[in-house]
Amino acid sequence: MWDWEYAISIMPALGKAALVTIQATGIGFLLALVLGLILALLRMSGPRMGWAVSALIEFIRSTPLLIQIFFLYFVFPSFGIVLDAFTAGVIALGLHYGCYCAEVYRAGLEAVPRGQWEASIALNLGTYATFKDVILPQAIPPIVPALGNYLVALFKETPLLSAIAVLELMQTAKMMGSETFRYTEPMTLVGIIFLLMSLVSAAGIRWLERRLNRRSAR
């Protein structure tokens, strides 16, 4: 049976765990966005570099995220690189989803007409200015929905961090259940929190998409 008194009593602890989940999601996704753009540019830079980056992307996308988390946390110390659980988890999330974002960036960049580069060269614009002021503003708006999907997916992958004892929502709920032998309330509340946060993220992505589309239409 559902116990409202117990459910209310565990809300503060779940709220603190939700902050950890939000932090892991936010930092991991920012890392994925930056890394994804870098990988996309490297893949498009030339045949030799493109082949190497493509192989790296396919390798990371084809291996489970959980294995990558374990590798960073348990195997890296063998090479003298010691990461705390939260840092290892966030890096794994950013690296894994950065490879997916790289393909999205590449599709957006390749969709920009070649004539935009040629027109920028004719106007004597530098490569950096062309990329920042001409190419990216046209490439980003169409790929915002795809990037938003990866944000929501990354958010729902954060429970994997419980495997290395990061006290995010799922790990906190499991600990509560093991201490009280009541799993209904914590697991239900965690599911509701994930649902609400996913809906808020999706709404934010739709708002950003509309705003960028209005700006590009001017």
C-alpha positions in Angstrom: 0.0 0.0 0.0 1.1 3.6 -0.7 2.3 5.4 2.4 1.9 9.2 1.9 3.8 10.0 5.1 6.8 8.0 4.1 6.6 9.4 0.5 6.7 13.0 1.9 9.5 12.2 4.3 11.8 11.0 1.5 11.2 13.9 -0.8 14.1 16.1 0.5 16.6 13.3 0.0 15.3 12.6 -3.5 15.4 16.4 -4.2 19.2 16.4 -3.4 19.7 13.4 -5.5 17.8 15.1 -8.4 20.3 18.0 -8.2 23.1 15.5 -8.7 21.3 14.0 -11.7 20.7 17.5 -13.2 24.4 18.4 -12.7 25.5 15.2 -14.4 23.1 15.7 -17.3 24.0 19.4 -17.8 27.8 19.0 -17.6 27.7 15.8 -19.6 25.6 17.3 -22.4 27.7 20.5 -22.6 30.8 18.2 -22.9 28.9 16.2 -25.6 28.1 19.4 -27.5 31.6 20.7 -27.5 33.3 17.3 -28.2 30.7 16.5 -30.9 31.5 19.7 -32.8 35.2 19.1 -32.6 34.9 15.5 -33.8 32.6 16.6 -36.6 35.1 19.2 -37.8 38.0 16.7 -37.5 36.1 14.1 -39.5 35.4 16.7 -42.3 39.0 18.0 -42.3 40.5 15.4 -44.6 40.5 11.7 -45.7 43.3 10.6 -43.3 42.0 12.4 -40.2 38.4 11.7 -41.2 39.0 7.9 -41.3 40.7 7.9 -37.8 37.9 10.0 -36.2 35.2 7.9 -38.0 36.7 4.8 -36.5 36.8 6.3 -33.0 33.2 7.4 -33.3 32.0 4.0 -34.5 34.0 2.3 -31.7 32.5 4.4 -29.0 29.0 4.3 -30.4 29.2 0.5 -30.8 30.2 -0.3 -27.2 27.8 -0.1 -24.2 27.9 3.1 -22.1 28.1 1.1 -18.9 31.3 -0.6 -20.1 32.8 2.9 -20.8 31.8 4.1 -17.4 33.5 1.1 -15.8 36.6 1.5 -18.0 37.1 5.1 -16.9 36.5 4.5 -13.3 38.2 1.1 -12.7 40.7 0.7 -15.5 42.1 4.2 -15.9 43.8 4.1 -12.4 46.0 1.3 -13.8 47.4 4.0 -16.1 47.9 6.5 -13.3 44.6 8.4 -14.1 42.4 8.4 -11.0 38.9 9.9 -11.4 36.3 10.2 -8.8 32.9 8.5 -9.5 31.1 11.6 -10.5 33.8 12.9 -12.8 34.3 9.5 -14.5 30.5 9.2 -15.0 30.2 12.6 -16.5 33.1 12.1 -18.9 31.7 8.8 -20.0 28.3 10.4 -20.7 29.9 13.3 -22.6 32.2 11.1 -24.6 29.5 8.6 -25.5 26.9 11.2 -26.6 29.5 13.5 -28.1 30.0 10.8 -30.7 26.3 10.8 -31.5 26.2 14.6 -31.6 29.2 14.6 -34.0 27.2 12.8 -36.6 24.3 15.3 -36.1 26.7 18.2 -36.4 28.2 16.7 -39.6 24.8 16.3 -41.2 24.0 20.0 -40.4 27.3 21.3 -41.7 27.1 19.3 -44.9 23.6 20.6 -45.5 24.8 24.2 -45.8 25.2 25.0 -49.5 28.8 25.1 -50.7 28.1 28.5 -52.2 28.0 30.0 -48.7 31.7 29.2 -48.4 32.5 30.6 -51.8 30.5 33.8 -51.2 32.4 34.3 -47.9 35.7 33.9 -49.7 34.6 36.4 -52.3 33.8 38.8 -49.5 37.3 38.2 -48.1 36.1 36.7 -44.8 38.5 34.6 -42.8 37.9 30.9 -42.2 37.0 31.4 -38.5 34.6 34.4 -39.2 32.9 32.4 -42.0 32.4 29.4 -39.9 31.2 31.4 -36.9 29.0 34.0 -38.6 27.8 32.3 -41.7 28.0 28.5 -41.6 27.1 27.7 -37.9 24.0 30.0 -37.8 22.6 28.0 -40.8 23.7 24.6 -39.6 22.5 24.7 -36.0 18.7 25.4 -36.2 17.8 22.3 -38.3 19.7 20.0 -35.9 18.3 21.3 -32.7 15.5 18.7 -32.4 18.1 15.9 -32.9 20.4 17.3 -30.3 17.4 17.8 -28.0 16.6 14.1 -28.3 20.1 13.2 -27.2 19.7 15.6 -24.2 16.6 13.7 -23.0 18.3 10.3 -23.8 21.4 11.3 -21.8 19.3 12.4 -18.9 17.6 9.0 -18.8 21.0 7.3 -18.9 22.2 8.9 -15.7 20.9 5.9 -13.6 23.9 4.0 -15.0 26.1 6.1 -12.8 24.7 4.2 -9.8 26.9 1.3 -10.9 29.9 3.3 -9.7 28.1 4.5 -6.5 27.2 8.0 -7.7 24.3 9.1 -5.4 22.0 10.2 -8.2 18.2 9.5 -8.1 18.2 5.8 -8.8 21.0 5.0 -6.4 19.3 7.0 -3.7 16.0 5.3 -4.3 17.6 1.9 -4.2 19.3 2.7 -0.9 16.1 3.9 0.6 14.4 0.7 -0.5 17.1 -1.5 1.0 16.9 0.3 4.3 13.2 0.3 4.7 12.1 -2.6 2.4 9.7 -0.1 0.8 10.4 0.3 -2.9 7.0 1.4 -4.1 7.2 5.0 -2.9 10.9 5.8 -3.9 10.8 4.1 -7.3 7.4 5.7 -8.1 8.6 9.1 -7.1 11.8 8.7 -9.1 9.8 7.7 -12.2 7.6 10.8 -11.8 10.7 13.1 -11.3 12.3 11.7 -14.5 9.1 12.1 -16.4 8.7 15.8 -15.3 12.3 16.6 -16.0 12.1 15.0 -19.5 8.9 16.9 -20.3 10.5 20.2 -19.2 13.6 19.4 -21.3 11.5 18.7 -24.3 9.5 21.9 -23.9 12.8 23.9 -23.6 14.1 22.3 -26.8 10.9 23.1 -28.7 11.1 26.7 -27.4 14.7 27.0 -28.5 13.8 25.5 -31.9 11.0 28.1 -32.5 13.3 30.9 -31.4 16.1 29.9 -33.7 13.7 29.4 -36.6 12.3 32.9 -36.2 15.7 34.4 -36.0 16.9 32.6 -39.1 13.7 33.7 -41.0 14.5 37.4 -40.5 
